[in-house]
Amino acid sequence: MTLEVIKAAVDAGQTVHWANTAYVVHKDRVGQYLITYLPNGNCIGLTHRSGHRLNGDEAEFFLVRSEDGAENPGRQ
């Protein structure tokens, strides 16, 4: 997923994960996009300081389909 697609999905209320379902991308109260590790609540920015380069490979981000909860990792 590209940065733009990830942001659009989060803004649309979809659940975006990074690497596995323990990592969730979300937008905070001040408009920052973050990746949070659910087991302990630690988070990092979705991008490097430049705001243009993802903290992870595009292929590692995926959505969970809401109709059945199945993962869609976006890579084969």
Distance bins in CASP14 RR format, pairs under 12 A and 6 or more apart:
PFRMAT RR
TARGET T0000
AUTHOR 0000-0000-0000
RMODE 2
METHOD distances of the structure
MODEL  1
1 7 0 0 0 0 1 0 0 0 0 0 0
1 8 0 0 0 0 1 0 0 0 0 0 0
1 9 1 0 0 1 0 0 0 0 0 0 0
1 10 0 0 0 0 0 1 0 0 0 0 0
1 14 0 0 0 0 0 1 0 0 0 0 0
1 16 1 0 0 1 0 0 0 0 0 0 0
1 17 0 0 0 0 0 1 0 0 0 0 0
1 18 0 0 0 0 1 0 0 0 0 0 0
1 25 0 0 0 0 1 0 0 0 0 0 0
1 46 0 0 0 0 0 1 0 0 0 0 0
1 54 0 0 0 0 1 0 0 0 0 0 0
1 56 0 0 0 0 0 1 0 0 0 0 0
1 57 0 0 0 0 1 0 0 0 0 0 0
1 58 1 0 1 0 0 0 0 0 0 0 0
1 59 0 0 0 0 1 0 0 0 0 0 0
1 60 0 0 0 0 1 0 0 0 0 0 0
1 61 1 0 1 0 0 0 0 0 0 0 0
1 62 1 0 0 1 0 0 0 0 0 0 0
1 63 1 0 0 1 0 0 0 0 0 0 0
1 72 0 0 0 0 0 1 0 0 0 0 0
1 73 0 0 0 0 0 1 0 0 0 0 0
1 74 1 0 0 1 0 0 0 0 0 0 0
1 75 0 0 0 0 0 1 0 0 0 0 0
2 8 0 0 0 0 1 0 0 0 0 0 0
2 9 0 0 0 0 0 1 0 0 0 0 0
2 16 0 0 0 0 0 1 0 0 0 0 0
2 46 0 0 0 0 0 1 0 0 0 0 0
2 47 0 0 0 0 0 1 0 0 0 0 0
2 52 0 0 0 0 0 1 0 0 0 0 0
2 53 0 0 0 0 0 1 0 0 0 0 0
2 54 0 0 0 0 1 0 0 0 0 0 0
2 57 0 0 0 0 0 1 0 0 0 0 0
2 58 1 0 1 0 0 0 0 0 0 0 0
2 59 0 0 0 0 0 1 0 0 0 0 0
2 61 0 0 0 0 1 0 0 0 0 0 0
3 9 0 0 0 0 0 1 0 0 0 0 0
3 10 0 0 0 0 0 1 0 0 0 0 0
3 16 0 0 0 0 0 1 0 0 0 0 0
3 25 0 0 0 0 0 1 0 0 0 0 0
3 33 0 0 0 0 1 0 0 0 0 0 0
3 45 0 0 0 0 0 1 0 0 0 0 0
3 46 1 0 0 1 0 0 0 0 0 0 0
3 47 1 0 0 1 0 0 0 0 0 0 0
3 48 0 0 0 0 0 1 0 0 0 0 0
3 50 0 0 0 0 0 1 0 0 0 0 0
3 51 0 0 0 0 1 0 0 0 0 0 0
3 52 1 0 0 1 0 0 0 0 0 0 0
3 53 0 0 0 0 1 0 0 0 0 0 0
3 54 1 0 1 0 0 0 0 0 0 0 0
3 55 0 0 0 0 0 1 0 0 0 0 0
3 56 0 0 0 0 0 1 0 0 0 0 0
3 57 0 0 0 0 0 1 0 0 0 0 0
3 58 0 0 0 0 1 0 0 0 0 0 0
3 61 0 0 0 0 1 0 0 0 0 0 0
4 10 0 0 0 0 0 1 0 0 0 0 0
4 11 0 0 0 0 0 1 0 0 0 0 0
4 33 0 0 0 0 0 1 0 0 0 0 0
4 46 0 0 0 0 0 1 0 0 0 0 0
4 47 0 0 0 0 0 1 0 0 0 0 0
4 51 0 0 0 0 0 1 0 0 0 0 0
4 52 0 0 0 0 0 1 0 0 0 0 0
4 54 0 0 0 0 0 1 0 0 0 0 0
4 58 0 0 0 0 0 1 0 0 0 0 0
4 61 0 0 0 0 0 1 0 0 0 0 0
5 11 0 0 0 0 0 1 0 0 0 0 0
5 12 0 0 0 0 0 1 0 0 0 0 0
5 14 0 0 0 0 0 1 0 0 0 0 0
5 16 0 0 0 0 1 0 0 0 0 0 0
5 25 0 0 0 0 0 1 0 0 0 0 0
5 46 0 0 0 0 0 1 0 0 0 0 0
5 54 0 0 0 0 0 1 0 0 0 0 0
5 58 0 0 0 0 1 0 0 0 0 0 0
5 61 0 0 0 0 1 0 0 0 0 0 0
5 62 0 0 0 0 0 1 0 0 0 0 0
5 63 0 0 0 0 1 0 0 0 0 0 0
5 74 0 0 0 0 0 1 0 0 0 0 0
6 12 0 0 0 0 0 1 0 0 0 0 0
6 13 0 0 0 0 0 1 0 0 0 0 0
6 14 0 0 0 0 1 0 0 0 0 0 0
6 15 0 0 0 0 0 1 0 0 0 0 0
6 16 1 0 1 0 0 0 0 0 0 0 0
6 17 0 0 0 0 0 1 0 0 0 0 0
6 18 0 0 0 0 1 0 0 0 0 0 0
6 24 0 0 0 0 0 1 0 0 0 0 0
6 25 1 0 0 1 0 0 0 0 0 0 0
6 26 0 0 0 0 0 1 0 0 0 0 0
6 27 0 0 0 0 0 1 0 0 0 0 0
6 33 1 0 0 1 0 0 0 0 0 0 0
6 34 0 0 0 0 0 1 0 0 0 0 0
6 35 0 0 0 0 1 0 0 0 0 0 0
6 45 0 0 0 0 0 1 0 0 0 0 0
6 46 1 0 0 1 0 0 0 0 0 0 0
6 47 0 0 0 0 1 0 0 0 0 0 0
6 54 1 0 0 1 0 0 0 0 0 0 0
6 55 0 0 0 0 0 1 0 0 0 0 0
6 56 0 0 0 0 0 1 0 0 0 0 0
6 58 0 0 0 0 1 0 0 0 0 0 0
6 60 0 0 0 0 0 1 0 0 0 0 0
6 61 1 0 1 0 0 0 0 0 0 0 0
6 62 0 0 0 0 1 0 0 0 0 0 0
6 63 0 0 0 0 1 0 0 0 0 0 0
7 13 0 0 0 0 0 1 0 0 0 0 0
7 14 0 0 0 0 0 1 0 0 0 0 0
7 16 0 0 0 0 1 0 0 0 0 0 0
7 25 0 0 0 0 1 0 0 0 0 0 0
7 26 0 0 0 0 0 1 0 0 0 0 0
7 27 0 0 0 0 1 0 0 0 0 0 0
7 31 0 0 0 0 0 1 0 0 0 0 0
7 32 0 0 0 0 0 1 0 0 0 0 0
7 33 1 0 0 1 0 0 0 0 0 0 0
7 34 0 0 0 0 0 1 0 0 0 0 0
7 46 1 0 0 1 0 0 0 0 0 0 0
7 47 0 0 0 0 1 0 0 0 0 0 0
7 51 0 0 0 0 0 1 0 0 0 0 0
7 52 0 0 0 0 0 1 0 0 0 0 0
7 54 0 0 0 0 0 1 0 0 0 0 0
7 61 0 0 0 0 0 1 0 0 0 0 0
8 14 0 0 0 0 1 0 0 0 0 0 0
8 16 0 0 0 0 1 0 0 0 0 0 0
8 25 0 0 0 0 0 1 0 0 0 0 0
8 27 0 0 0 0 0 1 0 0 0 0 0
8 33 0 0 0 0 0 1 0 0 0 0 0
8 63 0 0 0 0 0 1 0 0 0 0 0
9 15 0 0 0 0 1 0 0 0 0 0 0
9 16 1 0 1 0 0 0 0 0 0 0 0
9 17 0 0 0 0 0 1 0 0 0 0 0
9 24 0 0 0 0 0 1 0 0 0 0 0
9 25 0 0 0 0 1 0 0 0 0 0 0
9 26 0 0 0 0 0 1 0 0 0 0 0
9 27 0 0 0 0 0 1 0 0 0 0 0
9 33 0 0 0 0 0 1 0 0 0 0 0
9 46 0 0 0 0 0 1 0 0 0 0 0
9 61 0 0 0 0 1 0 0 0 0 0 0
9 62 0 0 0 0 1 0 0 0 0 0 0
9 63 1 0 0 1 0 0 0 0 0 0 0
9 64 0 0 0 0 0 1 0 0 0 0 0
9 66 0 0 0 0 0 1 0 0 0 0 0
9 72 0 0 0 0 0 1 0 0 0 0 0
10 16 1 0 1 0 0 0 0 0 0 0 0
10 17 0 0 0 0 0 1 0 0 0 0 0
10 18 0 0 0 0 0 1 0 0 0 0 0
10 24 0 0 0 0 1 0 0 0 0 0 0
10 25 1 0 1 0 0 0 0 0 0 0 0
10 26 1 0 0 1 0 0 0 0 0 0 0
10 27 1 0 1 0 0 0 0 0 0 0 0
10 28 0 0 0 0 0 1 0 0 0 0 0
10 31 0 0 0 0 0 1 0 0 0 0 0
10 32 0 0 0 0 0 1 0 0 0 0 0
10 33 1 0 0 1 0 0 0 0 0 0 0
10 34 0 0 0 0 1 0 0 0 0 0 0
10 35 0 0 0 0 0 1 0 0 0 0 0
10 36 0 0 0 0 0 1 0 0 0 0 0
10 46 0 0 0 0 1 0 0 0 0 0 0
10 61 0 0 0 0 0 1 0 0 0 0 0
10 63 0 0 0 0 0 1 0 0 0 0 0
11 25 0 0 0 0 0 1 0 0 0 0 0
11 26 0 0 0 0 0 1 0 0 0 0 0
11 27 1 0 0 1 0 0 0 0 0 0 0
11 31 0 0 0 0 0 1 0 0 0 0 0
11 33 0 0 0 0 1 0 0 0 0 0 0
12 27 0 0 0 0 0 1 0 0 0 0 0
12 63 0 0 0 0 0 1 0 0 0 0 0
12 66 0 0 0 0 0 1 0 0 0 0 0
13 24 0 0 0 0 0 1 0 0 0 0 0
13 25 0 0 0 0 0 1 0 0 0 0 0
13 26 0 0 0 0 1 0 0 0 0 0 0
13 27 0 0 0 0 1 0 0 0 0 0 0
13 63 0 0 0 0 0 1 0 0 0 0 0
13 64 0 0 0 0 0 1 0 0 0 0 0
13 66 0 0 0 0 1 0 0 0 0 0 0
14 24 0 0 0 0 0 1 0 0 0 0 0
14 25 0 0 0 0 1 0 0 0 0 0 0
14 26 0 0 0 0 0 1 0 0 0 0 0
14 27 0 0 0 0 0 1 0 0 0 0 0
14 61 0 0 0 0 0 1 0 0 0 0 0
14 62 0 0 0 0 0 1 0 0 0 0 0
14 63 1 0 1 0 0 0 0 0 0 0 0
14 64 0 0 0 0 1 0 0 0 0 0 0
14 65 0 0 0 0 1 0 0 0 0 0 0
14 66 1 0 0 1 0 0 0 0 0 0 0
14 72 0 0 0 0 0 1 0 0 0 0 0
15 21 0 0 0 0 1 0 0 0 0 0 0
15 23 0 0 0 0 0 1 0 0 0 0 0
15 24 1 0 0 1 0 0 0 0 0 0 0
15 25 0 0 0 0 1 0 0 0 0 0 0
15 26 0 0 0 0 1 0 0 0 0 0 0
15 36 0 0 0 0 0 1 0 0 0 0 0
15 38 0 0 0 0 0 1 0 0 0 0 0
15 61 0 0 0 0 0 1 0 0 0 0 0
15 62 0 0 0 0 1 0 0 0 0 0 0
15 63 1 0 0 1 0 0 0 0 0 0 0
15 64 1 0 1 0 0 0 0 0 0 0 0
15 65 0 0 0 0 1 0 0 0 0 0 0
15 66 1 0 0 1 0 0 0 0 0 0 0
15 69 0 0 0 0 1 0 0 0 0 0 0
15 71 0 0 0 0 0 1 0 0 0 0 0
15 72 0 0 0 0 0 1 0 0 0 0 0
16 23 0 0 0 0 1 0 0 0 0 0 0
16 24 1 0 0 1 0 0 0 0 0 0 0
16 25 1 0 1 0 0 0 0 0 0 0 0
16 26 0 0 0 0 1 0 0 0 0 0 0
16 27 0 0 0 0 0 1 0 0 0 0 0
16 33 0 0 0 0 1 0 0 0 0 0 0
16 34 0 0 0 0 0 1 0 0 0 0 0
16 35 0 0 0 0 1 0 0 0 0 0 0
16 36 0 0 0 0 0 1 0 0 0 0 0
16 46 0 0 0 0 1 0 0 0 0 0 0
16 54 0 0 0 0 0 1 0 0 0 0 0
16 58 0 0 0 0 0 1 0 0 0 0 0
16 60 0 0 0 0 0 1 0 0 0 0 0
16 61 1 0 0 1 0 0 0 0 0 0 0
16 62 1 0 0 1 0 0 0 0 0 0 0
16 63 1 0 1 0 0 0 0 0 0 0 0
16 64 0 0 0 0 1 0 0 0 0 0 0
16 71 0 0 0 0 0 1 0 0 0 0 0
16 72 0 0 0 0 0 1 0 0 0 0 0
16 73 0 0 0 0 0 1 0 0 0 0 0
16 74 0 0 0 0 0 1 0 0 0 0 0
17 23 1 0 1 0 0 0 0 0 0 0 0
17 24 1 0 1 0 0 0 0 0 0 0 0
17 25 1 0 0 1 0 0 0 0 0 0 0
17 26 0 0 0 0 0 1 0 0 0 0 0
17 35 0 0 0 0 1 0 0 0 0 0 0
17 36 0 0 0 0 0 1 0 0 0 0 0
17 37 0 0 0 0 0 1 0 0 0 0 0
17 38 0 0 0 0 1 0 0 0 0 0 0
17 60 0 0 0 0 1 0 0 0 0 0 0
17 61 1 0 0 1 0 0 0 0 0 0 0
17 62 1 0 1 0 0 0 0 0 0 0 0
17 63 1 0 0 1 0 0 0 0 0 0 0
17 64 1 0 0 1 0 0 0 0 0 0 0
17 65 0 0 0 0 0 1 0 0 0 0 0
17 69 0 0 0 0 0 1 0 0 0 0 0
17 71 1 0 0 1 0 0 0 0 0 0 0
17 72 0 0 0 0 1 0 0 0 0 0 0
17 73 0 0 0 0 1 0 0 0 0 0 0
17 74 0 0 0 0 0 1 0 0 0 0 0
18 24 1 0 0 1 0 0 0 0 0 0 0
18 25 1 0 0 1 0 0 0 0 0 0 0
18 26 0 0 0 0 0 1 0 0 0 0 0
18 33 0 0 0 0 0 1 0 0 0 0 0
18 34 0 0 0 0 0 1 0 0 0 0 0
18 35 1 0 1 0 0 0 0 0 0 0 0
18 36 0 0 0 0 1 0 0 0 0 0 0
18 37 0 0 0 0 1 0 0 0 0 0 0
18 38 0 0 0 0 0 1 0 0 0 0 0
18 43 0 0 0 0 0 1 0 0 0 0 0
18 44 0 0 0 0 1 0 0 0 0 0 0
18 45 0 0 0 0 0 1 0 0 0 0 0
18 46 0 0 0 0 1 0 0 0 0 0 0
18 47 0 0 0 0 0 1 0 0 0 0 0
18 54 0 0 0 0 1 0 0 0 0 0 0
18 55 0 0 0 0 1 0 0 0 0 0 0
18 56 1 0 0 1 0 0 0 0 0 0 0
18 57 0 0 0 0 1 0 0 0 0 0 0
18 58 0 0 0 0 0 1 0 0 0 0 0
18 59 0 0 0 0 0 1 0 0 0 0 0
18 60 1 0 1 0 0 0 0 0 0 0 0
18 61 1 0 1 0 0 0 0 0 0 0 0
18 62 0 0 0 0 1 0 0 0 0 0 0
18 63 0 0 0 0 0 1 0 0 0 0 0
18 73 0 0 0 0 0 1 0 0 0 0 0
18 74 0 0 0 0 0 1 0 0 0 0 0
19 25 0 0 0 0 0 1 0 0 0 0 0
19 35 0 0 0 0 1 0 0 0 0 0 0
19 37 0 0 0 0 1 0 0 0 0 0 0
19 44 0 0 0 0 0 1 0 0 0 0 0
19 54 0 0 0 0 0 1 0 0 0 0 0
19 55 0 0 0 0 0 1 0 0 0 0 0
19 56 0 0 0 0 1 0 0 0 0 0 0
19 57 0 0 0 0 1 0 0 0 0 0 0
19 59 0 0 0 0 0 1 0 0 0 0 0
19 60 1 0 1 0 0 0 0 0 0 0 0
19 61 0 0 0 0 1 0 0 0 0 0 0
19 62 0 0 0 0 1 0 0 0 0 0 0
19 71 0 0 0 0 0 1 0 0 0 0 0
19 73 0 0 0 0 1 0 0 0 0 0 0
19 75 0 0 0 0 0 1 0 0 0 0 0
20 35 0 0 0 0 0 1 0 0 0 0 0
20 37 0 0 0 0 1 0 0 0 0 0 0
20 38 0 0 0 0 0 1 0 0 0 0 0
20 39 0 0 0 0 0 1 0 0 0 0 0
20 60 0 0 0 0 1 0 0 0 0 0 0
20 61 0 0 0 0 0 1 0 0 0 0 0
20 62 0 0 0 0 1 0 0 0 0 0 0
20 64 0 0 0 0 0 1 0 0 0 0 0
20 71 0 0 0 0 1 0 0 0 0 0 0
20 73 0 0 0 0 1 0 0 0 0 0 0
21 36 0 0 0 0 0 1 0 0 0 0 0
21 37 0 0 0 0 0 1 0 0 0 0 0
21 38 0 0 0 0 1 0 0 0 0 0 0
21 39 0 0 0 0 0 1 0 0 0 0 0
21 61 0 0 0 0 0 1 0 0 0 0 0
21 62 0 0 0 0 1 0 0 0 0 0 0
21 63 0 0 0 0 0 1 0 0 0 0 0
21 64 1 0 0 1 0 0 0 0 0 0 0
21 69 0 0 0 0 1 0 0 0 0 0 0
21 70 0 0 0 0 0 1 0 0 0 0 0
21 71 1 0 0 1 0 0 0 0 0 0 0
21 72 0 0 0 0 0 1 0 0 0 0 0
21 73 0 0 0 0 0 1 0 0 0 0 0
22 35 0 0 0 0 0 1 0 0 0 0 0
22 36 0 0 0 0 1 0 0 0 0 0 0
22 37 1 0 1 0 0 0 0 0 0 0 0
22 38 1 0 1 0 0 0 0 0 0 0 0
22 39 1 0 0 1 0 0 0 0 0 0 0
22 40 0 0 0 0 1 0 0 0 0 0 0
22 41 0 0 0 0 0 1 0 0 0 0 0
22 42 0 0 0 0 0 1 0 0 0 0 0
22 71 0 0 0 0 0 1 0 0 0 0 0
23 34 0 0 0 0 0 1 0 0 0 0 0
23 35 1 0 1 0 0 0 0 0 0 0 0
23 36 1 0 0 1 0 0 0 0 0 0 0
23 37 1 0 1 0 0 0 0 0 0 0 0
23 38 1 0 0 1 0 0 0 0 0 0 0
23 39 0 0 0 0 1 0 0 0 0 0 0
23 40 0 0 0 0 0 1 0 0 0 0 0
23 41 0 0 0 0 0 1 0 0 0 0 0
23 42 0 0 0 0 0 1 0 0 0 0 0
23 43 0 0 0 0 1 0 0 0 0 0 0
23 44 0 0 0 0 1 0 0 0 0 0 0
23 45 0 0 0 0 0 1 0 0 0 0 0
23 46 0 0 0 0 0 1 0 0 0 0 0
23 55 0 0 0 0 0 1 0 0 0 0 0
23 56 0 0 0 0 0 1 0 0 0 0 0
23 60 0 0 0 0 1 0 0 0 0 0 0
23 61 0 0 0 0 1 0 0 0 0 0 0
23 62 0 0 0 0 0 1 0 0 0 0 0
23 64 0 0 0 0 0 1 0 0 0 0 0
24 33 0 0 0 0 0 1 0 0 0 0 0
24 34 0 0 0 0 1 0 0 0 0 0 0
24 35 1 0 0 1 0 0 0 0 0 0 0
24 36 1 0 1 0 0 0 0 0 0 0 0
24 37 0 0 0 0 1 0 0 0 0 0 0
24 38 1 0 0 1 0 0 0 0 0 0 0
24 39 0 0 0 0 0 1 0 0 0 0 0
24 41 0 0 0 0 1 0 0 0 0 0 0
24 42 0 0 0 0 0 1 0 0 0 0 0
24 43 0 0 0 0 1 0 0 0 0 0 0
24 46 0 0 0 0 0 1 0 0 0 0 0
24 61 0 0 0 0 0 1 0 0 0 0 0
24 62 0 0 0 0 0 1 0 0 0 0 0
24 63 0 0 0 0 0 1 0 0 0 0 0
24 64 0 0 0 0 1 0 0 0 0 0 0
25 32 0 0 0 0 0 1 0 0 0 0 0
25 33 1 0 0 1 0 0 0 0 0 0 0
25 34 1 0 0 1 0 0 0 0 0 0 0
25 35 1 0 1 0 0 0 0 0 0 0 0
25 36 1 0 0 1 0 0 0 0 0 0 0
25 37 0 0 0 0 0 1 0 0 0 0 0
25 38 0 0 0 0 0 1 0 0 0 0 0
25 43 0 0 0 0 1 0 0 0 0 0 0
25 44 0 0 0 0 0 1 0 0 0 0 0
25 45 0 0 0 0 1 0 0 0 0 0 0
25 46 1 0 1 0 0 0 0 0 0 0 0
25 47 0 0 0 0 0 1 0 0 0 0 0
25 54 0 0 0 0 0 1 0 0 0 0 0
25 55 0 0 0 0 0 1 0 0 0 0 0
25 56 0 0 0 0 0 1 0 0 0 0 0
25 60 0 0 0 0 0 1 0 0 0 0 0
25 61 1 0 0 1 0 0 0 0 0 0 0
25 62 0 0 0 0 0 1 0 0 0 0 0
25 63 0 0 0 0 0 1 0 0 0 0 0
25 64 0 0 0 0 0 1 0 0 0 0 0
26 32 0 0 0 0 1 0 0 0 0 0 0
26 33 1 0 0 1 0 0 0 0 0 0 0
26 34 1 0 1 0 0 0 0 0 0 0 0
26 35 0 0 0 0 1 0 0 0 0 0 0
26 36 1 0 0 1 0 0 0 0 0 0 0
26 37 0 0 0 0 0 1 0 0 0 0 0
26 38 0 0 0 0 0 1 0 0 0 0 0
26 41 0 0 0 0 0 1 0 0 0 0 0
26 43 0 0 0 0 1 0 0 0 0 0 0
26 45 0 0 0 0 0 1 0 0 0 0 0
26 46 0 0 0 0 1 0 0 0 0 0 0
27 33 1 0 1 0 0 0 0 0 0 0 0
27 34 1 0 0 1 0 0 0 0 0 0 0
27 35 0 0 0 0 0 1 0 0 0 0 0
27 36 0 0 0 0 0 1 0 0 0 0 0
27 43 0 0 0 0 0 1 0 0 0 0 0
27 45 0 0 0 0 0 1 0 0 0 0 0
27 46 0 0 0 0 1 0 0 0 0 0 0
28 34 1 0 1 0 0 0 0 0 0 0 0
28 35 0 0 0 0 0 1 0 0 0 0 0
28 36 0 0 0 0 1 0 0 0 0 0 0
28 43 0 0 0 0 1 0 0 0 0 0 0
28 45 0 0 0 0 1 0 0 0 0 0 0
28 46 0 0 0 0 0 1 0 0 0 0 0
31 45 0 0 0 0 0 1 0 0 0 0 0
31 46 0 0 0 0 0 1 0 0 0 0 0
32 43 0 0 0 0 1 0 0 0 0 0 0
32 44 0 0 0 0 0 1 0 0 0 0 0
32 45 1 0 0 1 0 0 0 0 0 0 0
32 46 1 0 0 1 0 0 0 0 0 0 0
32 47 0 0 0 0 1 0 0 0 0 0 0
32 49 0 0 0 0 0 1 0 0 0 0 0
32 51 0 0 0 0 0 1 0 0 0 0 0
33 43 0 0 0 0 0 1 0 0 0 0 0
33 44 0 0 0 0 0 1 0 0 0 0 0
33 45 1 0 0 1 0 0 0 0 0 0 0
33 46 1 1 0 0 0 0 0 0 0 0 0
33 47 1 0 0 1 0 0 0 0 0 0 0
33 51 0 0 0 0 1 0 0 0 0 0 0
33 54 0 0 0 0 1 0 0 0 0 0 0
33 55 0 0 0 0 0 1 0 0 0 0 0
33 61 0 0 0 0 0 1 0 0 0 0 0
34 41 0 0 0 0 0 1 0 0 0 0 0
34 42 0 0 0 0 0 1 0 0 0 0 0
34 43 1 0 1 0 0 0 0 0 0 0 0
34 44 1 0 0 1 0 0 0 0 0 0 0
34 45 1 0 1 0 0 0 0 0 0 0 0
34 46 1 0 0 1 0 0 0 0 0 0 0
34 47 0 0 0 0 1 0 0 0 0 0 0
34 55 0 0 0 0 1 0 0 0 0 0 0
35 41 0 0 0 0 0 1 0 0 0 0 0
35 42 0 0 0 0 1 0 0 0 0 0 0
35 43 1 0 0 1 0 0 0 0 0 0 0
35 44 1 0 1 0 0 0 0 0 0 0 0
35 45 1 0 0 1 0 0 0 0 0 0 0
35 46 1 0 1 0 0 0 0 0 0 0 0
35 47 0 0 0 0 1 0 0 0 0 0 0
35 54 0 0 0 0 1 0 0 0 0 0 0
35 55 1 0 0 1 0 0 0 0 0 0 0
35 56 0 0 0 0 1 0 0 0 0 0 0
35 60 0 0 0 0 0 1 0 0 0 0 0
35 61 0 0 0 0 1 0 0 0 0 0 0
36 42 1 0 0 1 0 0 0 0 0 0 0
36 43 1 0 1 0 0 0 0 0 0 0 0
36 44 0 0 0 0 1 0 0 0 0 0 0
36 45 0 0 0 0 1 0 0 0 0 0 0
36 46 0 0 0 0 0 1 0 0 0 0 0
37 43 1 0 0 1 0 0 0 0 0 0 0
37 44 0 0 0 0 1 0 0 0 0 0 0
37 45 0 0 0 0 0 1 0 0 0 0 0
43 55 0 0 0 0 0 1 0 0 0 0 0
44 54 0 0 0 0 0 1 0 0 0 0 0
44 55 1 0 1 0 0 0 0 0 0 0 0
44 56 0 0 0 0 1 0 0 0 0 0 0
45 51 0 0 0 0 1 0 0 0 0 0 0
45 53 0 0 0 0 0 1 0 0 0 0 0
45 54 0 0 0 0 1 0 0 0 0 0 0
45 55 1 0 1 0 0 0 0 0 0 0 0
45 56 0 0 0 0 0 1 0 0 0 0 0
46 52 0 0 0 0 0 1 0 0 0 0 0
46 53 0 0 0 0 1 0 0 0 0 0 0
46 54 1 0 0 1 0 0 0 0 0 0 0
46 55 1 0 0 1 0 0 0 0 0 0 0
46 56 0 0 0 0 1 0 0 0 0 0 0
46 58 0 0 0 0 0 1 0 0 0 0 0
46 60 0 0 0 0 0 1 0 0 0 0 0
46 61 0 0 0 0 1 0 0 0 0 0 0
47 53 1 0 1 0 0 0 0 0 0 0 0
47 54 1 0 1 0 0 0 0 0 0 0 0
47 55 1 0 0 1 0 0 0 0 0 0 0
47 56 0 0 0 0 1 0 0 0 0 0 0
47 58 0 0 0 0 0 1 0 0 0 0 0
47 61 0 0 0 0 0 1 0 0 0 0 0
48 54 1 0 0 1 0 0 0 0 0 0 0
48 55 1 0 0 1 0 0 0 0 0 0 0
48 56 0 0 0 0 1 0 0 0 0 0 0
49 55 0 0 0 0 0 1 0 0 0 0 0
54 60 0 0 0 0 1 0 0 0 0 0 0
54 61 1 0 0 1 0 0 0 0 0 0 0
55 61 0 0 0 0 0 1 0 0 0 0 0
57 73 0 0 0 0 0 1 0 0 0 0 0
57 74 0 0 0 0 0 1 0 0 0 0 0
57 75 0 0 0 0 1 0 0 0 0 0 0
58 73 0 0 0 0 0 1 0 0 0 0 0
58 74 0 0 0 0 1 0 0 0 0 0 0
58 75 0 0 0 0 1 0 0 0 0 0 0
59 73 0 0 0 0 1 0 0 0 0 0 0
59 74 1 0 0 1 0 0 0 0 0 0 0
59 75 1 0 1 0 0 0 0 0 0 0 0
59 76 0 0 0 0 1 0 0 0 0 0 0
60 73 0 0 0 0 1 0 0 0 0 0 0
60 74 0 0 0 0 1 0 0 0 0 0 0
60 75 1 0 0 1 0 0 0 0 0 0 0
61 71 0 0 0 0 0 1 0 0 0 0 0
61 72 0 0 0 0 0 1 0 0 0 0 0
61 73 0 0 0 0 1 0 0 0 0 0 0
61 74 0 0 0 0 1 0 0 0 0 0 0
61 75 0 0 0 0 1 0 0 0 0 0 0
62 69 0 0 0 0 0 1 0 0 0 0 0
62 70 0 0 0 0 0 1 0 0 0 0 0
62 71 1 0 0 1 0 0 0 0 0 0 0
62 72 1 0 1 0 0 0 0 0 0 0 0
62 73 1 0 1 0 0 0 0 0 0 0 0
62 74 1 0 1 0 0 0 0 0 0 0 0
62 75 0 0 0 0 1 0 0 0 0 0 0
63 69 0 0 0 0 0 1 0 0 0 0 0
63 70 0 0 0 0 0 1 0 0 0 0 0
63 71 0 0 0 0 1 0 0 0 0 0 0
63 72 1 0 1 0 0 0 0 0 0 0 0
63 73 0 0 0 0 1 0 0 0 0 0 0
63 74 0 0 0 0 1 0 0 0 0 0 0
64 70 1 0 0 1 0 0 0 0 0 0 0
64 71 1 0 1 0 0 0 0 0 0 0 0
64 72 1 0 0 1 0 0 0 0 0 0 0
64 73 0 0 0 0 1 0 0 0 0 0 0
64 74 0 0 0 0 0 1 0 0 0 0 0
65 71 1 0 0 1 0 0 0 0 0 0 0
65 72 1 0 1 0 0 0 0 0 0 0 0
65 73 0 0 0 0 0 1 0 0 0 0 0
65 74 0 0 0 0 0 1 0 0 0 0 0
66 72 0 0 0 0 0 1 0 0 0 0 0
END
